[in-house]
Every structure is written in structure tokens, then in C-alpha cells.
Amino acid sequence: MDTFSRLAPFIQDYIYRNKWEQLRGNQVAACEVIFDTDDNLLLSSGTASGKTEAAFLPVLTDLFENPPRSVGVVYISPLKALINDQFKRLENLLLDSNIRVTKWHGDSNVTAKTKLVKNPEGLLQITPESLEGLITNKRGACLSLFSDLRYVIIDEVHHFMRDVRGTQLLCVLERLTQLTGSNPRRIGLSATLGDVSLAQNWLNTGSGRQCAAPITDEGKKRVGLHIERFVNYADKRDTEVVADGSSHPTVGNVAGTDCGDIGNREHYEYLFKQTLDKKTIIFTNSREETELVMANLREIALRNKSPDVYRVHHGNVSALLRESTEDEMKCEFGGDKIVTGATVTLELGIDIGSLDQAVQVGAPLNVSSFAQRLGRCGRRGQIPQLLFTFVESIRINSDDTLGPINWEFIRTIAIIELYLKDRWIEPIPPHNHPYNLLYHQTMSSLKSNGEMSAAMLAQSVLNLGSFRQIPQEDYKRLLAFMEYREQLQRTERGGLIIGREGEKVINSHKFLTVFLSTDYLLVKDENRTIGTVDKIYPVGVRFALAGMTWETVDVNEKSKVIFVKKVPGISVVDWDVDFTAELHTILVRKVRSILTGDDSYGFLSERCAERLNEIRYIARNSGILENLVTPLSPKKFAIFPWVGTRQIITLNYALRHRGIKSKLPWITCVFLEVVYDGTAEELEEIVREILNSDLNLYDLPLPDDTQILGKYNEFVPPDLLRKQFIEDYLDFSGLKRDMG
């Protein structure tokens, strides 16, 4: 029997109605795995390749032909917006099926939730936090809700794998199995995966199943790429006359420079022309830059009497405004083509229809981010068009040997080459010692179960697959510290319950989330919510949000609300930096190969090609490509080990261990800056000695507050946080391997 004939009648009708010519390769492969095996399933293919349908077609067929006694399918998404988007698609698919779909998150209908609890059936769409809330606060309801759960579909697997929320999700799924006895099959969906086996292992955690990952040939896709460059020089338009009559360059938008902003102005004019009448997402790496770019484009449009098609989409813009932007972008017919500035919020698979292009301002953070952003364009048969733009500030008379090298620019070329030619994406870094999550799951289990002995608690929590690398001795240390901090309390029977201070934590509405979040202030224009900011802007102060400029008219500090009015002009806003980035050794080595090679790249503009040649000339003449140690000044040296961030930070601490002043100038830097009284040869010999030693990472002079950032770290013993940093972040064996 062919695959189409095995699908439920209502699905066959849906396929006919939508005039599908045939099932795609991944849809046929998914049906074969679901119908003919008992394995978990991982579907990894490009954006708009039909992955979602590939998962749902066979799963919904099973529900139709063998109705479960409870909710049969749980679909888990990292975003409420993605759930809302998929809900509309599923409602259309399930029209004639008699299978109900229910949304369950903070903004969804309470009546629909109550109805589902009373009569568990069909398909449930939910976030990890809401699922945690169900198993923690509604344990009894979960017994009936999920007693016959067949499938768990996890969307955007790559996102969860790199995030503490993914570890939380795996814990909750295992606890659900412990509670109900059901062991649903897991189906993972992802558009950007490097080593598929890592994703298979992640998906299988605690399930006891194998994972099938069918490979379907999507064929090679053409990609349109272009990189353009702009320069901030000081010229007549960028000087101001001061009191003594002399002229001085004004400070441009690039922090810490003494250059004018002519390049910034040319950049905005270029973006305006390139996005005119083109449906576009402009990606930046910060919310501030998104706000600034879109405000400047709106000003240019106003000056040119062009329509205002400029929108902003990031996590601090209100959900209502973000959803309005998404709806405008979905509109395929009529109206003006929307240009939206975004950060990571539009990397994930919210349906925004076909894009004419995407723009990346500056370098993508890594290959994975580039792949995700590339996947946003070229949907529905189009050739993906991705434009990169750089603005550089030229420092006159710089005596810094390496200063003229634009590492972001070279890194961008390396990222493009690694993904499009080598098909390489960063592997997932280890998360073997997530002590803060161990705290959270301990508190969650006690809240769900009530009093438990330490042995029962360890049996329940420590045996979860995500904690398999944590020894019992560490858990005892954690429990003792939690008791000391009054997070836990001993009963007269010797059992453990939530302590006095712990009650404050678990009763907070923020308890279910395991990621760090800032206490934001709400920004309101009368009764309309615009978004949030992380600091108070006093009355009369202007700031940017949602692509517009606002002036504070009143502040209610107790309620954490800033009341504003809209005003003309361009302003800025500054959020605290809330992301980190790191480079993999393979990416760093690709950067070096670009500097040593003579290849030309067709996606570079003429100005960018010239800039590449300049940088190659500087790099080759500086000696950094051949020498491990390069003198920068009489007592300052640069060490270029050409390894990833984790390995270079390990070397940094190893040098400090030997009394040598060393630092990484910025987090994505590829070299160490060292102050040393000896010669370059002597310093190189010290590095070689380190590599040949049996270095004990626990002997390194780490600062007392060194830790991997995480929510609930305050309830974890400092020595365990130090251990987590050493075991999960430093990599001495990788340093020796990569420099060997």
C-alpha cells in the first residue's frame, strides 16, 4: 500500500483540497517510521520543507484510527507565538477529523483548558514552562490528561538543545513518564542541525528508545549572497566647531571611536534603497541596533515621502505589536511590503510567508545563527537572498598592529563558507552539570509530591537522564546547602519539605521558568502597551522602543510602569547585554585559512574584496599566521593558538596560573593579549610546557565569582558552581588536541 493510501481519509481530503501534487520525501519517510517502527523520529530539513506536516500526518492518522483514552499528542514549542501560528494551521487540517486541538499557555483560553481537563482528548500545544506547571501544580489532572499519551512533538529542537529550557523539558518528560507510566514516542523537528547523532541522543534522553533520522535529498539550493561595506571617516560634514574655533570630529555611532558618522548615514541610505518595495527582515545582534536602524529608515522614508513600512520585532516589544507585525508580513497580496527589524525572535519558524530577502547587519554570532536566518528567506520556491552590511570606523594614525583587522568581517566569510560549502554547523556544547536546574527540579518535585525522604528524592530526581553525570555526593552537598538556605526543611520524621524561604520561590509566578530574565518596566502610551525596558527613564527623557521615539510623561515605580507620549525624531535605548557568544575551533581555523589563502569570493562587493586584501596583507606581515607569539610592543604580546573560545579561555587561566598577565580582549576574540617581561620565544616555550603538562583544572586561579550564569545559582554551593564551570566550559584536552 502506498503512503498516501495509509493516511486517514480527512488528511487525504486535506491534501486534495490544497492541491498537493505529491507527498514530499521527508513526509513519506516520516510515515514509514511512525507506521512501521516503534522508534523516536528526528526530522531535520530546510525551512518550509514540510517538516510539520511530515510529523502530523502519520500521528493524526493514528489518533483517528485508534482514538486514545486521553490527550494523544503533545506539541511543544519554545514560543507562544509559534503555538498560536501552528494552531491556525492545525485547525484547518483537522476540520473533518473530530480531533480537538487545545492551546495551553499563559495567554490561552481558560475555558478551553478547563474543558480539556474534564474531557482529555486530542492534541495539546504547550510550552515547556506550562507543561512544568501542569506536572507540578496539577499532578492529579496529569494522571488523566496523559494516561494514554502516544506522541510528543518537539519543534525547533536545535533551539532547545542549546538552551537550559531544553534540559528542563527533558526532565519534565521523564517525570511525566514516572507519573503516568506512559512512554510516548518523541518526534523532533529542526531546520538547522550539524551532527545529527547529537540531536538523536538528546531526543532519546530517558526514553529508552532508538531514534530514526531519515535523510531525504532536498537537492542543492541556489543562494544569493552579497556583502557591502561602509566606512566612517572624519570629513567636513562630521566636524563641529568648538569655542576656540578649532574643528574636531564628532563621535559616530560606533562606540569608542573618534570618527565621523558618514558611513552610518550612507549605510542607512543604502538599506533604504535595497529594501524599497521588498519584503525584508533586517537582522541585527542587539535590540539597540535594531531600534536605531529602523528609526533611521523611518526618518529617511519620511524625508522621501515614502510609506511607513518599518516595524520592529524583538522580545521587548509587546506581544500585540509583534503579532500585528507578523500578520502584516503574512499578507501576500495587496498593501505595502513590510520591512521588519529583528533579533533572534524571527529566527524561529513563525509563518511570515515568502520573503524577498533578509539582511544581516554585522556578523552573525555563529554558523547556526546564519543557517537559521538564511532559512527565513527563499521560502516557497524563491532563491534565498541574503545581504550583509558592515560599518567600520577608521582610526587615523593607529599604532595598534592588529587594530586594522576587522575580525567580524573575516568571521562572516568563514561562516558562509563553512555552511554553504562544508555543510558544517556547531555541535552542541556539554551541559553535564546543570546544578541550578537540579535545584529547580528538586523544588518542583517536592511541590508536586509533598514530603519525601532524601533517598526518595534522589531516586526521583537524580536518576533523570539530564543529571546522569552528577554524583550522589554532589546532590547531598546541594540538599545540605538548600537546607542551610531554608529552601528545604526537615520534618520530625526526617523527611524533606519546602522550607520557609523556599515557599517564596515556588509561589512566585516566575518559578516555572529556568532562564535568566530581567525585571522589566512596562511602557504604556495611555492604555496601550508598547513594550518593556530594563531601566527607568525619568520624566522628559526620550528613548526608542518598537521603532518609534517616546518621551516619558510619568513614572509609577511601585507598579513598574512608564507612561509615555510619542514624539518625532530619532532616539536611542540601551538594554543590558543578555547574551553570550563563543566560537568553535573549526570556525576559528576557517578564519585563519581565509587569511592565509588567496581565494576570492563572488559575494563580496568591490570595496569588500579590497578590504579583504588589506586585512590579508596586514595579517601576513604581522607574523600572526606563522608564529604562536607575536610582539605588539616591548612588553605586550599576542598569542594566536587558533582554537575555540573554550580552549583559549583555558589557556588564559593556565597562563595566569604561571603568574603571567593574560586576557581575552573580547569574548569572540581569537587571540590572547599578554603582558610579559621576557621574549616571544620564552613565552612560546611556556605555552608548550603547559600543553605538555598534566594540568589540573581545579588548581587554576579562577576568580571567586567564576560561574556559568544561570537562574537559581544563589541556591547552589559555590564549589559546585565552580565545578560546573570547570567541567562544562573549560577544555584542556581540546586545547592540547587542537594545538597538537
CORJO-V352266 format. One record per residue. N is the residue number from 1. PSI is psi in degrees with one decimal (999 if undefined). D_FIRST is the distance of its C-alpha to the first C-alpha in whole Angstrom. Layout:
BEGIN
((N/PSI/D_FIRST) (N/PSI/D_FIRST))
END
This chain:
BEGIN
((1/132.2/0) (2/162.4/4) (3/-43.7/7) (4/-41.8/8) (5/-20.9/6) (6/-11.4/7) (7/154.1/11) (8/149.0/13) (9/-39.5/15) (10/-28.5/18) (11/-40.5/16) (12/-42.1/14) (13/-39.9/18) (14/-42.3/20) (15/-41.6/18) (16/-45.8/19) (17/-37.7/22) (18/4.5/23) (19/41.8/21) (20/133.8/19) (21/-33.7/18) (22/165.0/15) (23/143.5/14) (24/163.5/17) (25/-42.4/16) (26/-26.8/18) (27/-40.7/16) (28/-45.1/12) (29/-40.9/14) (30/-41.0/16) (31/-41.6/12) (32/-41.0/11) (33/-46.1/15) (34/-43.0/15) (35/-33.4/12) (36/-2.2/12) (37/178.5/16) (38/20.8/20) (39/159.4/21) (40/166.7/23) (41/131.1/22) (42/121.8/24) (43/113.7/23) (44/112.6/26) (45/172.8/26) (46/162.9/28) (47/142.0/29) (48/30.3/27) (49/5.8/24) (50/20.3/22) (51/-44.8/22) (52/-46.4/23) (53/-36.5/20) (54/-37.4/18) (55/-44.5/20) (56/-31.9/20) (57/-52.9/16) (58/-34.0/14) (59/-45.8/18) (60/-29.9/18) (61/-42.7/15) (62/-43.7/16) (63/-35.7/20) (64/-43.1/19) (65/-28.2/17) (66/76.2/19) (67/128.8/22) (68/164.6/25) (69/-0.4/28) (70/-164.5/30) (71/129.4/29) (72/-28.4/25) (73/133.2/25) (74/122.4/29) (75/122.8/29) (76/129.4/32) (77/149.5/33) (78/-15.3/37) (79/138.5/38) (80/-37.1/39) (81/-36.6/38) (82/-36.2/35) (83/-47.0/34) (84/-38.7/35) (85/-46.9/33) (86/-30.6/30) (87/-43.2/31) (88/-41.0/31) (89/-41.4/28) (90/-37.8/26) (91/-40.4/28) (92/-41.7/27) (93/-34.7/23) (94/13.8/24) (95/-48.1/26) (96/25.8/24) (97/-21.3/22) (98/22.1/25) (99/125.5/25) (100/142.6/28) (101/134.5/29) (102/131.2/33) (103/140.4/35) (104/95.2/37) (105/-179.5/40) (106/-26.9/44) (107/1.7/43) (108/168.7/41) (109/124.4/41) (110/-37.2/43) (111/-41.6/42) (112/-37.9/38) (113/-46.1/39) (114/-40.9/41) (115/-39.2/38) (116/-40.4/36) (117/-40.0/38) (118/-32.7/39) (119/79.2/35) (120/125.2/33) (121/167.7/29) (122/-136.1/27) (123/132.0/27) (124/128.7/31) (125/129.8/32) (126/157.7/35) (127/162.1/37) (128/-39.2/38) (129/-40.7/41) (130/-35.1/40) (131/-40.1/38) (132/-42.5/41) (133/-39.3/43) (134/-50.0/41) (135/-24.6/41) (136/-43.2/45) (137/-19.3/46) (138/54.9/43) (139/-43.1/43) (140/-42.5/42) (141/-35.1/40) (142/-33.0/38) (143/-40.5/37) (144/-33.3/36) (145/-38.3/34) (146/21.8/32) (147/-26.7/32) (148/40.0/28) (149/127.3/27) (150/-39.0/24) (151/143.9/24) (152/117.9/27) (153/120.0/26) (154/112.5/29) (155/152.5/30) (156/51.7/32) (157/-41.6/32) (158/-34.0/34) (159/-46.8/37) (160/-36.4/37) (161/-29.3/37) (162/5.5/40) (163/149.6/42) (164/-24.8/43) (165/-30.9/41) (166/-40.4/38) (167/-41.0/40) (168/-44.8/41) (169/-45.2/37) (170/-41.0/36) (171/-45.0/39) (172/-39.5/38) (173/-41.0/35) (174/-40.6/36) (175/-34.6/39) (176/-40.1/36) (177/-42.0/34) (178/-40.6/38) (179/-46.8/38) (180/-21.3/35) (181/-7.1/34) (182/144.6/30) (183/79.3/29) (184/151.2/26) (185/146.1/24) (186/137.2/25) (187/118.5/24) (188/137.8/26) (189/131.8/26) (190/146.0/29) (191/-20.5/30) (192/98.8/33) (193/140.4/32) (194/-87.6/34) (195/104.7/34) (196/-31.9/30) (197/-33.9/31) (198/-40.7/34) (199/-37.1/31) (200/-45.8/29) (201/-41.6/32) (202/-47.3/33) (203/-33.7/30) (204/-13.1/30) (205/118.1/34) (206/1.2/34) (207/-21.5/31) (208/16.6/30) (209/164.0/27) (210/164.8/26) (211/122.7/24) (212/139.1/22) (213/75.7/23) (214/137.6/20) (215/122.2/22) (216/139.5/21) (217/108.9/23) (218/-9.2/25) (219/157.6/27) (220/133.5/31) (221/139.9/32) (222/145.2/36) (223/132.9/38) (224/113.6/41) (225/145.5/44) (226/136.0/48) (227/128.0/50) (228/152.4/54) (229/143.1/57) (230/151.3/60) (231/133.6/63) (232/103.3/66) (233/155.5/69) (234/121.7/73) (235/-172.0/74) (236/-33.9/77) (237/-12.3/74) (238/25.7/73) (239/154.7/77) (240/147.2/79) (241/124.4/83) (242/-179.2/84) (243/-33.5/88) (244/4.2/89) (245/-7.2/88) (246/160.2/86) (247/140.2/82) (248/143.7/79) (249/139.7/76) (250/160.2/74) (251/127.3/71) (252/-169.8/67) (253/-8.7/64) (254/116.4/63) (255/142.8/65) (256/15.8/68) (257/162.2/69) (258/27.7/72) (259/161.4/70) (260/-179.4/70) (261/26.1/67) (262/-36.8/67) (263/-38.9/63) (264/-43.9/62) (265/-43.1/63) (266/-36.9/62) (267/-47.3/58) (268/-39.8/58) (269/-40.7/59) (270/-46.0/56) (271/-38.7/54) (272/-47.2/55) (273/-39.6/55) (274/-23.4/51) (275/-1.4/50) (276/121.6/51) (277/32.6/49) (278/126.5/46) (279/117.0/43) (280/144.0/44) (281/128.9/44) (282/108.6/47) (283/136.5/47) (284/175.0/50) (285/8.3/50) (286/153.7/52) (287/-37.0/53) (288/-45.2/56) (289/-37.9/55) (290/-48.4/53) (291/-43.6/55) (292/-44.8/58) (293/-47.8/56) (294/-33.3/54) (295/-40.5/58) (296/-39.4/59) (297/-38.4/57) (298/-38.4/57) (299/-42.3/61) (300/-41.2/61) (301/-40.2/59) (302/-41.7/61) (303/-33.8/64) (304/6.7/62) (305/36.3/61) (306/156.0/58) (307/150.7/55) (308/96.7/55) (309/16.6/51) (310/126.0/51) (311/160.8/50) (312/136.4/50) (313/100.6/47) (314/176.1/48) (315/-17.6/48) (316/-1.8/51) (317/140.3/51) (318/149.7/50) (319/-37.3/46) (320/-43.5/47) (321/-37.2/48) (322/-44.1/45) (323/-36.7/43) (324/-41.4/45) (325/-44.1/45) (326/-42.5/41) (327/-40.5/41) (328/-38.6/43) (329/-29.2/41) (330/-27.1/38) (331/113.3/40) (332/-20.4/38) (333/134.0/40) (334/162.8/44) (335/172.1/47) (336/153.4/48) (337/124.6/46) (338/140.4/46) (339/117.1/47) (340/127.5/47) (341/134.1/48) (342/161.6/47) (343/-126.3/46) (344/-10.9/43) (345/-26.0/42) (346/10.3/40) (347/-35.3/39) (348/171.6/36) (349/36.7/33) (350/133.5/35) (351/114.7/33) (352/16.4/36) (353/-162.9/35) (354/139.1/35) (355/146.0/38) (356/-32.9/41) (357/166.1/42) (358/150.6/43) (359/136.1/46) (360/117.0/47) (361/115.5/51) (362/-170.6/52) (363/141.5/50) (364/155.0/47) (365/-36.7/47) (366/-176.9/45) (367/-40.0/42) (368/-43.6/39) (369/-42.4/41) (370/-44.8/41) (371/-40.5/37) (372/-40.9/37) (373/-35.8/39) (374/-37.8/38) (375/-15.7/34) (376/-21.3/36) (377/166.4/37) (378/18.7/35) (379/156.7/32) (380/50.2/30) (381/-7.7/30) (382/154.9/34) (383/125.5/36) (384/130.9/37) (385/117.7/41) (386/123.9/43) (387/130.6/47) (388/139.6/49) (389/142.2/52) (390/140.4/55) (391/121.7/59) (392/148.5/61) (393/120.3/65) (394/121.5/67) (395/120.0/70) (396/139.6/73) (397/36.2/75) (398/131.4/73) (399/10.3/74) (400/115.6/71) (401/-42.8/69) (402/-7.8/66) (403/-40.0/66) (404/-7.6/65) (405/121.5/62) (406/95.8/59) (407/-32.8/56) (408/-41.2/54) (409/-47.6/54) (410/-38.6/53) (411/-36.3/51) (412/-44.7/49) (413/-42.7/48) (414/-42.4/47) (415/-45.4/45) (416/-46.8/43) (417/-41.6/43) (418/-39.2/42) (419/-47.8/39) (420/-32.5/38) (421/-43.7/39) (422/-11.6/39) (423/42.6/36) (424/138.7/38) (425/146.6/38) (426/135.4/40) (427/163.0/39) (428/127.4/40) (429/159.1/43) (430/145.2/44) (431/61.8/44) (432/-15.9/45) (433/58.3/48) (434/75.6/48) (435/-34.3/51) (436/-36.0/51) (437/-33.2/47) (438/-40.7/48) (439/-49.3/51) (440/-44.5/49) (441/-29.1/46) (442/-47.1/49) (443/-40.6/51) (444/-41.4/48) (445/-41.0/47) (446/-37.5/51) (447/-35.5/50) (448/-41.2/47) (449/-19.4/48) (450/-159.5/52) (451/135.0/54) (452/147.8/53) (453/159.7/55) (454/-37.5/55) (455/-43.3/53) (456/-40.2/50) (457/-44.5/50) (458/-40.5/49) (459/-39.4/47) (460/-44.1/45) (461/-48.2/45) (462/-20.6/46) (463/-3.1/43) (464/141.5/41) (465/-32.3/39) (466/-15.8/41) (467/17.0/44) (468/-19.1/43) (469/-3.9/46) (470/120.1/49) (471/158.8/51) (472/-33.4/53) (473/-38.3/56) (474/-37.5/55) (475/-38.6/54) (476/-41.7/57) (477/-43.6/59) (478/-46.6/56) (479/-40.7/57) (480/-40.4/61) (481/-39.7/61) (482/-36.4/59) (483/-40.9/62) (484/-38.2/64) (485/7.6/63) (486/25.5/63) (487/-31.9/59) (488/161.1/59) (489/139.3/61) (490/137.9/62) (491/173.1/63) (492/-26.0/65) (493/-2.9/63) (494/1.6/62) (495/174.2/58) (496/136.1/57) (497/171.7/57) (498/131.9/57) (499/178.5/60) (500/-47.7/63) (501/-31.0/62) (502/-32.4/58) (503/-37.0/58) (504/-35.4/59) (505/-51.1/56) (506/-21.0/53) (507/-2.1/55) (508/145.2/54) (509/-12.5/52) (510/-0.6/51) (511/-35.5/50) (512/-22.7/46) (513/141.8/46) (514/3.8/47) (515/151.3/48) (516/135.7/51) (517/148.9/52) (518/150.5/55) (519/103.5/57) (520/157.4/57) (521/137.6/59) (522/136.6/58) (523/122.1/59) (524/136.3/60) (525/97.9/61) (526/-116.2/62) (527/3.6/59) (528/125.4/57) (529/125.4/55) (530/-38.7/55) (531/-150.1/54) (532/154.1/55) (533/163.7/58) (534/12.5/59) (535/157.6/63) (536/126.1/65) (537/111.5/67) (538/164.6/70) (539/131.5/71) (540/-14.5/72) (541/140.4/70) (542/144.8/67) (543/163.1/63) (544/143.8/60) (545/135.2/57) (546/30.0/54) (547/7.6/55) (548/164.1/58) (549/135.0/62) (550/151.0/63) (551/131.2/67) (552/129.2/67) (553/-20.3/69) (554/151.3/69) (555/127.1/68) (556/93.4/67) (557/-35.3/67) (558/-43.1/67) (559/-4.8/63) (560/53.5/62) (561/133.5/62) (562/121.9/64) (563/134.0/64) (564/168.0/64) (565/148.8/65) (566/136.4/63) (567/158.6/66) (568/169.6/66) (569/178.2/66) (570/133.5/64) (571/179.7/64) (572/163.8/62) (573/146.3/61) (574/114.8/60) (575/151.9/58) (576/142.0/58) (577/129.3/56) (578/23.9/53) (579/155.0/51) (580/159.6/51) (581/149.7/50) (582/154.6/50) (583/143.5/49) (584/152.3/47) (585/-39.8/49) (586/-39.0/46) (587/-42.8/47) (588/-40.9/51) (589/-33.8/51) (590/-38.4/49) (591/-45.9/52) (592/-41.6/54) (593/-31.8/52) (594/-38.8/53) (595/-34.6/56) (596/-24.1/57) (597/178.9/55) (598/11.7/56) (599/144.9/52) (600/157.4/52) (601/121.8/50) (602/-18.6/49) (603/-3.1/48) (604/137.1/51) (605/170.0/54) (606/-42.1/57) (607/-36.6/59) (608/-37.8/56) (609/-41.3/56) (610/-40.7/60) (611/-39.4/60) (612/-43.2/58) (613/-38.9/60) (614/-46.9/63) (615/-40.9/61) (616/-42.2/60) (617/-45.9/64) (618/-45.5/65) (619/-43.7/63) (620/-38.7/64) (621/-15.6/68) (622/-20.1/67) (623/-1.8/66) (624/-19.5/63) (625/-22.8/61) (626/-29.9/63) (627/138.8/65) (628/-38.9/64) (629/129.9/67) (630/125.2/68) (631/136.1/72) (632/-32.7/72) (633/177.3/75) (634/-35.7/78) (635/12.1/76) (636/133.9/73) (637/155.4/70) (638/129.8/66) (639/120.6/64) (640/90.5/61) (641/-11.9/58) (642/53.8/55) (643/171.9/53) (644/172.7/51) (645/-44.3/53) (646/-39.5/52) (647/-40.4/54) (648/-32.4/57) (649/-34.6/58) (650/-44.6/58) (651/-38.5/60) (652/-48.6/62) (653/-32.0/63) (654/-37.3/64) (655/-41.0/66) (656/-35.5/68) (657/-28.1/68) (658/13.6/70) (659/16.3/72) (660/129.5/71) (661/115.4/71) (662/146.4/67) (663/154.3/65) (664/113.5/62) (665/-35.4/63) (666/164.4/60) (667/-31.6/56) (668/20.5/54) (669/148.3/57) (670/7.9/57) (671/160.5/60) (672/142.3/63) (673/122.1/66) (674/135.8/69) (675/121.9/73) (676/138.7/74) (677/-16.8/78) (678/-158.0/77) (679/168.2/76) (680/-38.6/72) (681/-40.4/72) (682/-40.0/73) (683/-40.5/71) (684/-38.3/68) (685/-37.8/69) (686/-42.6/69) (687/-42.6/65) (688/-38.2/65) (689/-40.4/66) (690/-45.7/64) (691/-29.3/61) (692/1.9/63) (693/170.6/63) (694/65.2/62) (695/129.7/62) (696/111.9/61) (697/-25.5/60) (698/-10.7/61) (699/-6.7/65) (700/147.1/64) (701/67.5/66) (702/140.2/64) (703/152.1/65) (704/-32.2/65) (705/14.6/63) (706/124.3/60) (707/159.0/57) (708/124.3/53) (709/139.8/54) (710/147.9/52) (711/144.5/52) (712/10.4/54) (713/-28.4/56) (714/-18.8/59) (715/12.0/58) (716/134.3/57) (717/136.7/60) (718/-34.9/61) (719/-29.7/61) (720/-35.7/57) (721/-37.2/56) (722/-42.2/58) (723/-42.6/56) (724/-44.0/53) (725/-45.7/54) (726/-46.0/55) (727/-35.8/52) (728/-8.7/49) (729/-48.0/51) (730/151.3/54) (731/83.0/52) (732/-39.4/55) (733/-37.8/53) (734/-35.9/51) (735/-46.2/54) (736/-41.0/55) (737/-47.7/52) (738/-25.3/52) (739/-2.2/56) (740/999/56))
END
